[in-house]
């Protein structure tokens, strides 16, 4: 998602946007036919590290488990703030000895990502095998420079569901996207960061300044989980199923190193010209220099002291001390959509090769299929199979042993339900159907379609308290998505769902999700909710990449960790409860059918009767374009 338009100049920017769309539509007949993805692409099959034992990270996991006298094999640590989120990834890179696997929807070419990727390059140079799988939608303009990773020794990089055509600018990327609108709408939204198949991070964050508290225009409030133990092998199997899929194209099949360098020089030229235009109003900035990092592009020069201060905060980030981390040990499963949720390019073919000598396979069956060099490795378990076969039955035994007889009986009944889940969101909806007391949901982009709305209605009919925290119009970085939520707002309130909307001021960023420290944001005071989680009955926690919207349910691929832990659920729930009180507007339905937004406690703000904090032009956009946009495209 891109940051919202500056509302102070909203109408001119909106006009320019419409002109760009018109030009793109006119150019499609001329350019669309010649923009094709490469055919006969070779994708050497590789898999995660088979033998986890013997690495320092695996030994550390064993030490933690023994010290805790843990009953369960896998452990979890919530990463609620920018410092913990950034430091944990840096720690995994520095500790990795064998493999690093990164899977993301977006990696931005900015200071935060550059620092991480420079560490990844250093790991590759000391012998760590690195695989980077990136959704292709944002790899244009400056962010295309991230693809330079593919040309580093010992690093492989593939782009999932690539967009054919030019990458020089977001405008030309839009032209290419419109020529295949239906397929391009479906994106790989998964986020994983895995080291040595022993420790891994899953959650909502992409890689970039806005996700680590260092963007000048606004920062995201987000949540990840650091997982250790056997559950990480399930995350790795998910990664492998995407990596070896025909929808994943090696970067070298899409662009050359020379083309990336030419684009980099062009960006530097534009940046220099823009800086010259600003010279009359500000002190001259030094000319851009070629950065050494793989994610670096020719950044637009800014005031040296401000940029230096921002970069110093990022570069001075310390890795998380993995030795002193306190994990919660609990049963869990991975819910993951199949790559086939996104249709493959019909004209493309795939030629999987046998693995290189010494490349391990997580299962003997996978190795056998790879040796046949005919079929890709099997997909990761479906959400329903994983949730029922490996999780609910375990949960029933756990609840029975702790005296929760009702929970045990309920989970046993759930294990016998028909296999109806097709996606991660569908799997979560079925689990939510088993809630008895409380559902606490955080979804930044919340567009409930018919099935999600029906699930809420059924929960309310059973007497379940349902609370949803989402973005306000002012805090939403995708304002048009707010339209899909707004049209369902009164219906949800009418059935008794409690709705909370994120307040966009900096106080919200400092207070929300503060269990492991969310402070440290720099720049603008604007905070934007980006966490995705579900807490059920204070004993079940789902954290992942999914929103509760039709895009996550029907179009994008998603992944989530489903963890059964009263301690972890209550810990996360406590932080969310604080955010509901101190950092969110409480939306209420008045007797006459109008809405009122109750101000956060201690904010010194007044209650509002229209979208709080949003400018008049932004509210007009919601009224004009909202009814025209279908839920499944928001």
C-alpha positions as CSV (number, residue, x, y, z in Angstrom):
1,X,0.0,0.0,0.0
2,X,1.2,3.5,-0.7
3,X,0.8,6.4,1.6
4,X,-2.3,8.5,1.3
5,X,-2.2,11.7,-0.7
6,X,-1.4,15.0,1.1
7,X,-4.9,16.3,1.8
8,X,-3.7,19.9,1.6
9,X,-3.2,19.4,-2.2
10,X,-5.7,16.7,-2.6
11,X,-7.8,17.9,-5.5
12,X,-4.9,18.8,-7.9
13,X,-3.2,15.4,-7.0
14,X,-6.5,13.6,-7.7
15,X,-6.8,15.4,-11.0
16,X,-3.3,14.4,-12.0
17,X,-4.1,10.8,-11.0
18,X,-7.2,10.8,-13.3
19,X,-5.2,12.2,-16.2
20,X,-2.6,9.5,-15.7
21,X,-5.3,6.8,-15.7
22,X,-6.7,8.3,-18.9
23,X,-3.3,8.3,-20.6
24,X,-2.7,4.7,-19.5
25,X,-6.0,3.6,-20.9
26,X,-5.2,5.2,-24.2
27,X,-1.8,3.6,-24.3
28,X,-3.0,0.1,-23.5
29,X,-3.9,-0.8,-27.1
30,X,-0.5,0.3,-28.2
31,X,1.6,-1.3,-25.5
32,X,-0.4,-4.1,-23.9
33,X,0.0,-6.5,-26.8
34,X,3.8,-6.4,-26.7
35,X,4.1,-6.7,-22.9
36,X,4.5,-10.5,-22.2
37,X,6.2,-12.5,-19.5
38,X,9.1,-14.7,-20.6
39,X,8.4,-18.3,-21.6
40,X,10.4,-21.5,-21.0
41,X,11.7,-20.1,-17.7
42,X,14.1,-22.4,-15.8
43,X,13.5,-22.5,-12.1
44,X,16.0,-24.7,-10.3
45,X,14.2,-26.4,-7.4
46,X,15.5,-25.7,-4.0
47,X,14.1,-26.4,-0.5
48,X,14.7,-25.4,3.1
49,X,17.4,-26.8,5.2
50,X,16.5,-30.4,6.0
51,X,18.6,-31.0,9.1
52,X,18.0,-28.1,11.5
53,X,20.3,-29.6,14.2
54,X,23.9,-28.4,14.3
55,X,23.3,-24.7,13.7
56,X,23.8,-22.1,16.5
57,X,20.2,-21.0,16.2
58,X,18.9,-24.5,16.6
59,X,21.1,-25.0,19.6
60,X,19.8,-21.8,21.1
61,X,16.2,-23.0,20.6
62,X,17.1,-26.2,22.5
63,X,18.6,-24.2,25.3
64,X,15.6,-22.0,25.7
65,X,13.2,-25.0,25.6
66,X,15.2,-26.8,28.2
67,X,15.5,-23.8,30.5
68,X,11.7,-23.3,30.4
69,X,11.1,-27.0,30.9
70,X,8.6,-26.4,28.0
71,X,5.8,-28.9,27.4
72,X,5.5,-27.9,23.7
73,X,8.2,-27.9,21.1
74,X,7.6,-24.5,19.5
75,X,8.0,-21.1,21.1
76,X,6.7,-17.6,20.3
77,X,7.6,-14.0,21.0
78,X,5.4,-11.0,20.1
79,X,7.2,-8.3,18.2
80,X,5.0,-5.3,18.7
81,X,7.2,-2.3,18.2
82,X,9.6,-1.0,15.5
83,X,12.7,-1.7,17.7
84,X,11.8,-5.3,18.4
85,X,10.7,-5.9,14.8
86,X,13.8,-4.4,13.3
87,X,16.2,-5.8,15.8
88,X,14.8,-9.4,15.5
89,X,15.3,-9.5,11.8
90,X,18.8,-8.1,12.1
91,X,19.6,-10.7,14.8
92,X,18.4,-13.5,12.5
93,X,20.6,-12.3,9.7
94,X,23.7,-12.0,11.8
95,X,23.1,-15.4,13.5
96,X,22.3,-17.4,10.3
97,X,24.9,-19.9,9.3
98,X,23.2,-21.9,6.6
99,X,20.1,-20.3,5.0
100,X,18.0,-17.2,4.9
101,X,14.6,-17.2,3.3
102,X,12.7,-13.9,2.8
103,X,9.2,-13.7,1.4
104,X,7.5,-10.3,1.2
105,X,4.7,-8.3,-0.5
106,X,6.9,-5.2,-0.6
107,X,10.5,-4.2,0.1
108,X,11.2,-0.5,-0.3
109,X,14.5,1.0,-1.4
110,X,15.0,3.2,1.7
111,X,17.3,3.4,4.7
112,X,15.7,0.7,6.9
113,X,15.5,-1.9,4.1
114,X,19.0,-1.0,2.9
115,X,20.5,-1.6,6.3
116,X,18.9,-5.0,6.5
117,X,19.7,-6.0,3.0
118,X,23.4,-5.0,3.4
119,X,23.5,-7.5,6.3
120,X,21.8,-10.1,4.1
121,X,24.5,-9.5,1.5
122,X,27.2,-9.9,4.1
123,X,25.6,-13.2,5.2
124,X,25.7,-14.4,1.6
125,X,29.3,-13.5,1.3
126,X,30.2,-15.6,4.4
127,X,28.5,-18.6,2.8
128,X,24.8,-18.4,3.8
129,X,22.4,-19.4,1.0
130,X,19.9,-16.6,0.5
131,X,16.5,-16.8,-1.3
132,X,14.3,-13.7,-1.6
133,X,10.8,-14.1,-2.9
134,X,9.0,-10.8,-3.6
135,X,5.6,-9.9,-5.0
136,X,6.2,-7.9,-8.1
137,X,3.6,-5.2,-7.9
138,X,5.8,-2.5,-6.2
139,X,9.0,-3.2,-8.0
140,X,9.0,-0.1,-10.2
141,X,10.8,3.2,-10.0
142,X,13.2,3.5,-7.1
143,X,11.9,0.3,-5.5
144,X,13.0,-1.7,-8.6
145,X,16.6,-1.3,-7.3
146,X,15.9,-3.9,-4.7
147,X,16.1,-6.4,-7.6
148,X,19.9,-5.8,-7.7
149,X,20.0,-8.4,-4.9
150,X,19.6,-11.1,-7.6
151,X,23.0,-10.3,-9.0
152,X,24.8,-10.7,-5.7
153,X,26.8,-14.0,-5.2
154,X,25.0,-16.7,-3.3
155,X,21.7,-14.8,-3.5
156,X,18.7,-16.0,-5.6
157,X,15.7,-13.7,-6.0
158,X,12.4,-14.4,-7.7
159,X,9.4,-12.2,-8.4
160,X,5.9,-13.7,-7.8
161,X,3.1,-13.0,-10.2
162,X,5.2,-10.4,-12.2
163,X,3.8,-7.6,-14.2
164,X,5.1,-7.6,-17.8
165,X,6.4,-4.3,-19.1
166,X,8.5,-1.3,-18.1
167,X,9.7,-0.7,-14.5
168,X,11.1,2.8,-14.9
169,X,8.2,4.5,-13.1
170,X,5.0,3.8,-11.3
171,X,3.1,5.3,-14.2
172,X,4.4,2.8,-16.7
173,X,3.9,0.0,-14.2
174,X,0.3,1.2,-14.1
175,X,0.0,1.0,-17.9
176,X,1.3,-2.6,-17.8
177,X,-1.0,-3.6,-15.0
178,X,-4.1,-2.3,-16.7
179,X,-3.4,-4.5,-19.7
180,X,-3.9,-7.6,-17.5
181,X,-6.1,-6.0,-14.8
182,X,-7.8,-9.2,-13.4
183,X,-4.5,-11.2,-12.8
184,X,-2.6,-8.1,-11.5
185,X,-5.3,-7.5,-8.9
186,X,-4.2,-10.8,-7.2
187,X,-1.0,-10.4,-5.2
188,X,1.2,-12.5,-3.0
189,X,0.7,-10.8,0.4
190,X,2.7,-13.3,2.5
191,X,5.5,-12.1,4.8
192,X,8.2,-14.4,6.2
193,X,11.8,-14.0,7.4
194,X,13.4,-17.3,8.2
195,X,16.9,-18.2,9.4
196,X,18.4,-21.7,9.2
197,X,14.9,-23.2,9.3
198,X,15.1,-22.8,13.1
199,X,13.8,-19.3,13.8
200,X,11.3,-17.3,11.7
201,X,9.2,-14.1,11.7
202,X,5.7,-13.9,10.4
203,X,3.2,-11.1,10.6
204,X,2.0,-7.9,8.9
205,X,5.2,-5.9,8.3
206,X,6.8,-5.3,4.9
207,X,10.4,-4.0,4.8
208,X,10.8,-0.3,4.7
209,X,11.0,2.9,6.8
210,X,7.3,3.2,7.4
211,X,7.2,-0.2,9.0
212,X,10.1,0.5,11.4
213,X,9.0,3.9,12.6
214,X,11.3,6.0,10.4
215,X,9.2,7.4,7.6
216,X,8.9,11.2,7.4
217,X,5.2,11.2,6.2
218,X,3.7,8.5,8.5
219,X,4.4,5.2,10.2
220,X,2.5,2.0,10.6
221,X,1.5,0.4,13.9
222,X,2.2,-3.3,13.2
223,X,2.7,-6.7,14.9
224,X,4.9,-9.7,14.2
225,X,5.7,-13.0,15.9
226,X,9.1,-14.5,16.2
227,X,8.6,-18.3,16.1
228,X,11.2,-21.0,17.0
229,X,11.2,-24.7,16.9
230,X,9.4,-27.2,14.6
231,X,6.7,-24.7,13.6
232,X,9.4,-22.9,11.6
233,X,9.7,-25.9,9.4
234,X,6.1,-25.5,8.5
235,X,6.7,-21.9,7.6
236,X,9.6,-23.1,5.4
237,X,7.5,-25.6,3.6
238,X,5.1,-22.8,2.8
239,X,8.0,-20.7,1.4
240,X,9.2,-23.6,-0.7
241,X,5.8,-24.1,-2.2
242,X,5.8,-20.5,-3.5
243,X,9.5,-20.4,-4.4
244,X,9.2,-23.5,-6.7
245,X,5.9,-22.5,-8.2
246,X,5.5,-21.5,-11.9
247,X,4.3,-18.1,-10.8
248,X,7.7,-17.2,-9.4
249,X,10.1,-15.8,-12.0
250,X,13.9,-15.4,-11.4
251,X,14.8,-11.7,-11.6
252,X,17.3,-12.5,-14.4
253,X,14.4,-13.6,-16.6
254,X,12.7,-10.2,-16.1
255,X,15.4,-7.6,-16.2
256,X,19.2,-7.3,-16.6
257,X,21.7,-5.8,-14.3
258,X,22.5,-3.2,-17.0
259,X,18.9,-2.1,-17.2
260,X,18.7,-1.7,-13.4
261,X,21.9,0.4,-13.5
262,X,20.5,2.6,-16.3
263,X,17.3,3.2,-14.3
264,X,19.4,4.1,-11.3
265,X,21.3,6.7,-13.3
266,X,18.1,8.1,-14.6
267,X,16.6,8.4,-11.1
268,X,19.8,10.2,-10.0
269,X,19.4,12.7,-12.9
270,X,15.8,13.4,-12.0
271,X,16.7,13.8,-8.4
272,X,19.4,16.3,-9.2
273,X,17.1,18.3,-11.4
274,X,14.4,18.4,-8.7
275,X,17.0,19.5,-6.2
276,X,18.1,22.3,-8.5
277,X,14.5,23.6,-8.6
278,X,14.4,23.6,-4.8
279,X,17.7,25.5,-4.6
280,X,16.0,28.9,-4.7
281,X,14.0,28.1,-1.6
282,X,16.4,26.0,0.5
283,X,20.1,25.6,1.0
284,X,21.8,23.5,-1.7
285,X,22.2,19.8,-0.9
286,X,25.1,17.7,-2.0
287,X,24.7,15.9,-5.3
288,X,23.6,12.3,-5.0
289,X,26.2,9.7,-4.9
290,X,26.0,6.1,-5.8
291,X,25.1,4.2,-2.7
292,X,26.7,0.8,-2.1
293,X,23.7,-1.1,-0.8
294,X,21.7,-3.4,-3.0
295,X,18.5,-1.6,-2.2
296,X,19.9,1.8,-2.7
297,X,18.7,4.0,-5.5
298,X,19.5,7.6,-6.3
299,X,17.5,9.1,-3.5
300,X,16.2,12.6,-3.8
301,X,18.5,14.9,-1.8
302,X,17.0,16.4,1.3
303,X,18.2,18.6,4.1
304,X,21.5,16.9,5.2
305,X,20.9,17.2,8.9
306,X,17.4,15.8,8.8
307,X,18.4,12.9,6.6
308,X,21.5,12.1,8.6
309,X,19.5,12.1,11.8
310,X,16.9,9.7,10.3
311,X,19.6,7.4,8.9
312,X,21.6,7.4,12.1
313,X,18.6,6.1,14.0
314,X,18.2,3.3,11.5
315,X,21.8,2.3,11.2
316,X,22.3,2.4,15.0
317,X,19.6,-0.2,15.5
318,X,21.0,-3.1,17.6
319,X,20.1,-6.7,16.9
320,X,17.7,-8.3,19.4
321,X,19.5,-10.3,22.0
322,X,18.1,-13.8,21.1
323,X,19.8,-15.3,24.2
324,X,17.6,-13.3,26.6
325,X,14.4,-13.5,24.7
326,X,11.5,-15.0,26.7
327,X,9.4,-17.3,24.5
328,X,5.9,-18.6,25.2
329,X,5.8,-22.3,24.4
330,X,2.5,-23.5,22.9
331,X,0.9,-25.6,20.2
332,X,0.4,-23.9,16.9
333,X,-0.2,-24.4,13.2
334,X,0.5,-22.5,10.0
335,X,-2.5,-21.5,7.9
336,X,-1.4,-20.6,4.3
337,X,-3.1,-20.1,1.0
338,X,-2.0,-22.2,-1.9
339,X,0.0,-20.4,-4.6
340,X,-2.6,-21.5,-7.1
341,X,-5.0,-19.0,-5.6
342,X,-3.4,-16.6,-8.0
343,X,-3.8,-17.9,-11.6
344,X,-0.6,-18.6,-13.6
345,X,0.3,-16.8,-16.8
346,X,-1.4,-19.1,-19.4
347,X,1.4,-18.7,-21.9
348,X,4.2,-19.4,-19.5
349,X,5.8,-22.8,-19.0
350,X,7.9,-24.1,-16.1
351,X,10.9,-26.4,-16.2
352,X,11.8,-27.5,-12.6
353,X,15.2,-28.9,-12.4
354,X,16.6,-31.5,-10.0
355,X,18.2,-29.9,-6.9
356,X,21.9,-29.2,-6.9
357,X,24.0,-31.8,-5.1
358,X,23.9,-31.2,-1.4
359,X,20.6,-29.2,-1.5
360,X,18.5,-30.7,1.3
361,X,14.9,-31.6,1.2
362,X,12.5,-31.4,4.2
363,X,10.9,-34.7,3.4
364,X,12.0,-37.8,1.5
365,X,8.9,-37.6,-0.7
366,X,9.8,-34.1,-1.8
367,X,13.3,-35.2,-2.7
368,X,11.9,-38.1,-4.7
369,X,9.6,-35.8,-6.7
370,X,12.4,-33.3,-7.3
371,X,14.7,-36.1,-8.6
372,X,12.0,-36.9,-11.2
373,X,12.3,-33.3,-12.4
374,X,8.7,-33.3,-13.5
375,X,6.6,-31.9,-10.7
376,X,7.2,-29.1,-8.2
377,X,7.3,-29.9,-4.5
378,X,3.9,-30.4,-2.8
379,X,2.1,-27.4,-1.6
380,X,2.0,-26.5,2.1
381,X,-1.0,-28.0,4.0
382,X,-4.3,-26.3,3.4
383,X,-5.7,-24.2,6.2
384,X,-8.4,-26.7,7.0
385,X,-6.2,-29.8,7.1
386,X,-3.7,-28.0,9.3
387,X,-6.2,-26.5,11.6
388,X,-8.2,-29.7,12.2
389,X,-5.6,-32.5,12.0
390,X,-2.7,-30.9,13.8
391,X,-4.2,-28.2,15.9
392,X,-7.8,-28.6,17.1
393,X,-7.3,-32.1,18.4
394,X,-4.1,-31.0,20.3
395,X,-6.1,-28.1,21.7
396,X,-8.9,-30.4,22.9
397,X,-6.4,-32.5,24.9
398,X,-4.7,-29.3,26.2
399,X,-8.0,-27.8,27.3
400,X,-9.1,-31.1,28.9
401,X,-5.9,-31.3,30.9
402,X,-6.4,-27.8,32.2
403,X,-10.0,-28.3,33.2
404,X,-11.6,-26.5,30.2
405,X,-14.1,-29.3,29.5
406,X,-16.4,-27.1,27.4
407,X,-13.4,-26.0,25.3
408,X,-12.3,-29.6,24.8
409,X,-15.8,-30.7,23.7
410,X,-16.1,-27.7,21.4
411,X,-12.8,-28.3,19.7
412,X,-13.5,-32.0,19.3
413,X,-16.8,-31.0,17.5
414,X,-14.9,-28.6,15.3
415,X,-12.5,-31.3,14.3
416,X,-15.4,-33.3,12.9
417,X,-16.8,-30.4,10.8
418,X,-16.9,-30.6,7.1
419,X,-13.8,-29.4,5.3
420,X,-15.1,-26.1,4.0
421,X,-12.2,-23.8,4.3
422,X,-10.5,-22.8,1.1
423,X,-8.4,-19.8,2.2
424,X,-6.7,-18.5,5.4
425,X,-9.6,-16.1,5.9
426,X,-12.2,-18.9,5.5
427,X,-10.3,-21.0,8.0
428,X,-10.3,-18.1,10.5
429,X,-14.0,-17.6,9.9
430,X,-14.7,-21.3,10.8
431,X,-12.6,-21.0,13.9
432,X,-14.4,-17.8,14.9
433,X,-17.6,-19.8,14.5
434,X,-16.5,-21.7,17.6
435,X,-16.1,-18.6,19.8
436,X,-18.1,-18.7,23.0
437,X,-17.3,-15.4,24.8
438,X,-15.1,-12.9,23.0
439,X,-13.7,-12.0,19.6
440,X,-11.2,-9.2,19.3
441,X,-10.2,-8.4,15.8
442,X,-7.6,-6.0,14.4
443,X,-7.7,-5.4,10.6
444,X,-6.4,-2.2,9.1
445,X,-8.3,-2.8,5.8
446,X,-11.6,-4.0,6.9
447,X,-14.1,-4.7,4.1
448,X,-16.5,-7.4,5.4
449,X,-18.3,-9.1,2.6
450,X,-21.3,-11.4,2.9
451,X,-19.5,-14.3,4.6
452,X,-17.6,-12.2,7.1
453,X,-20.7,-10.2,8.0
454,X,-22.7,-13.5,8.4
455,X,-20.0,-14.8,10.7
456,X,-20.2,-11.7,12.9
457,X,-24.0,-12.0,13.0
458,X,-23.9,-15.6,14.1
459,X,-21.4,-14.8,16.8
460,X,-23.5,-12.0,18.2
461,X,-26.6,-14.4,18.1
462,X,-24.6,-16.7,20.4
463,X,-23.9,-13.9,22.8
464,X,-20.3,-13.4,21.7
465,X,-18.8,-10.0,22.2
466,X,-17.3,-8.8,18.9
467,X,-14.9,-5.9,18.8
468,X,-13.1,-4.7,15.7
469,X,-10.2,-2.2,15.5
470,X,-9.5,-0.7,12.0
471,X,-8.2,2.4,10.5
472,X,-10.1,5.7,10.6
473,X,-10.3,7.6,7.3
474,X,-7.6,9.9,8.5
475,X,-5.2,7.1,9.4
476,X,-5.9,4.9,6.4
477,X,-3.1,4.9,3.8
478,X,-5.6,3.6,1.3
479,X,-8.6,5.9,1.7
480,X,-10.7,4.2,-1.0
481,X,-10.6,0.9,1.0
482,X,-12.3,2.8,3.8
483,X,-15.3,3.2,1.5
484,X,-15.9,-0.6,1.6
485,X,-15.8,-0.5,5.4
486,X,-18.0,2.6,5.7
487,X,-20.8,1.1,3.7
488,X,-21.1,-1.8,6.2
489,X,-20.6,0.3,9.3
490,X,-24.2,0.9,10.3
491,X,-25.2,-2.8,9.6
492,X,-22.4,-4.0,11.9
493,X,-23.2,-1.6,14.7
494,X,-26.9,-2.5,14.4
495,X,-26.1,-6.2,15.1
496,X,-24.0,-5.2,18.2
497,X,-20.5,-5.2,16.9
498,X,-18.2,-2.7,18.6
499,X,-16.2,-0.7,16.1
500,X,-13.1,1.3,16.9
501,X,-11.1,3.4,14.5
502,X,-7.4,4.3,14.9
503,X,-6.6,7.8,15.9
504,X,-3.8,9.0,13.6
505,X,-1.8,11.2,16.0
506,X,1.6,10.2,17.3
507,X,0.3,9.4,20.7
508,X,-1.5,6.4,19.1
509,X,1.7,5.1,17.7
510,X,3.5,5.4,21.1
511,X,0.8,3.8,23.1
512,X,-0.7,1.1,20.8
513,X,0.8,-2.4,21.0
514,X,3.4,-1.2,23.5
515,X,4.1,-4.6,25.1
516,X,7.6,-4.9,23.7
517,X,8.1,-1.2,23.1
518,X,6.6,0.6,20.1
519,X,8.3,3.9,20.6
520,X,11.0,5.4,18.5
521,X,9.1,6.7,15.5
522,X,10.6,9.7,13.8
523,X,9.3,12.3,11.4
524,X,5.5,12.9,11.0
525,X,3.0,12.4,13.8
526,X,0.7,10.4,11.5
527,X,0.1,6.8,12.6
528,X,-1.5,4.2,10.4
529,X,-2.8,0.8,11.7
530,X,-1.2,-2.2,9.8
531,X,-1.5,-5.1,12.3
532,X,-3.6,-8.1,11.5
533,X,-4.7,-10.4,14.3
534,X,-7.6,-12.2,15.8
535,X,-7.9,-13.1,19.5
536,X,-10.6,-15.6,20.4
537,X,-11.9,-16.3,24.0
538,X,-8.6,-15.1,25.4
539,X,-6.9,-18.4,24.5
540,X,-6.4,-18.4,20.7
541,X,-4.3,-15.9,18.8
542,X,-3.9,-15.6,15.0
543,X,-1.3,-13.3,13.7
544,X,-0.4,-13.0,10.0
545,X,-0.6,-11.1,6.8
546,X,-4.4,-11.3,6.3
547,X,-6.9,-8.6,6.6
548,X,-10.6,-9.4,7.2
549,X,-11.6,-8.2,3.8
550,X,-12.7,-9.7,0.5
551,X,-9.3,-9.1,-1.1
552,X,-7.5,-11.3,1.5
553,X,-10.3,-13.8,1.3
554,X,-10.7,-14.1,-2.5
555,X,-7.7,-12.6,-4.3
556,X,-4.4,-12.2,-2.4
557,X,-2.5,-15.1,-0.9
558,X,-2.0,-14.9,2.8
559,X,-0.3,-16.7,5.7
560,X,-1.0,-16.8,9.5
561,X,0.3,-18.4,12.6
562,X,-2.5,-19.8,14.8
563,X,-1.3,-20.2,18.4
564,X,-3.2,-21.7,21.3
565,X,-1.9,-19.9,24.4
566,X,-3.8,-18.2,27.1
567,X,-0.7,-16.3,28.2
568,X,0.1,-15.0,24.7
569,X,-3.5,-14.2,23.8
570,X,-3.9,-12.2,27.1
571,X,-0.6,-10.4,26.5
572,X,-1.6,-9.3,23.1
573,X,-5.2,-8.6,24.2
574,X,-4.0,-6.3,27.0
575,X,-2.1,-4.2,24.5
576,X,-5.1,-4.0,22.1
577,X,-7.4,-3.1,25.0
578,X,-5.1,-0.2,25.8
579,X,-5.1,0.9,22.2
580,X,-9.0,0.8,22.2
581,X,-9.0,3.1,25.2
582,X,-6.2,5.5,24.4
583,X,-5.6,5.5,20.6
584,X,-9.0,4.8,18.9
585,X,-12.3,6.4,18.2
586,X,-15.3,4.4,19.4
587,X,-18.0,4.5,16.8
588,X,-21.6,4.4,18.0
589,X,-25.0,4.3,16.3
590,X,-27.4,6.9,17.6
591,X,-31.1,6.3,17.9
592,X,-31.9,8.4,14.9
593,X,-29.5,6.4,12.7
594,X,-26.6,8.9,12.7
595,X,-23.0,8.0,13.8
596,X,-20.9,9.5,16.6
597,X,-17.2,9.0,17.2
598,X,-16.3,9.0,20.9
599,X,-12.9,10.5,21.4
600,X,-10.0,8.4,22.9
601,X,-9.6,8.6,26.6
602,X,-7.2,11.3,27.7
603,X,-6.8,12.7,24.2
604,X,-8.5,16.1,25.0
605,X,-10.3,15.7,21.7
606,X,-14.0,16.3,21.2
607,X,-16.5,13.7,20.0
608,X,-17.1,13.9,16.3
609,X,-20.2,13.4,14.1
610,X,-18.3,12.8,10.8
611,X,-15.0,11.1,9.9
612,X,-12.7,12.5,12.5
613,X,-9.4,14.1,11.4
614,X,-10.2,13.7,7.7
615,X,-10.2,16.8,5.5
616,X,-13.3,17.9,3.5
617,X,-11.8,16.8,0.2
618,X,-11.0,13.4,1.6
619,X,-14.6,13.0,2.9
620,X,-15.9,14.1,-0.5
621,X,-13.8,11.4,-2.2
622,X,-15.4,8.8,0.0
623,X,-18.9,10.0,-0.9
624,X,-18.2,10.2,-4.6
625,X,-16.1,7.2,-5.3
626,X,-17.1,4.9,-2.5
627,X,-20.4,3.7,-4.1
628,X,-18.6,3.0,-7.4
629,X,-16.0,0.6,-6.0
630,X,-17.0,-3.0,-5.4
631,X,-15.9,-4.6,-2.1
632,X,-13.7,-7.3,-3.8
633,X,-11.5,-4.7,-5.4
634,X,-10.9,-2.6,-2.2
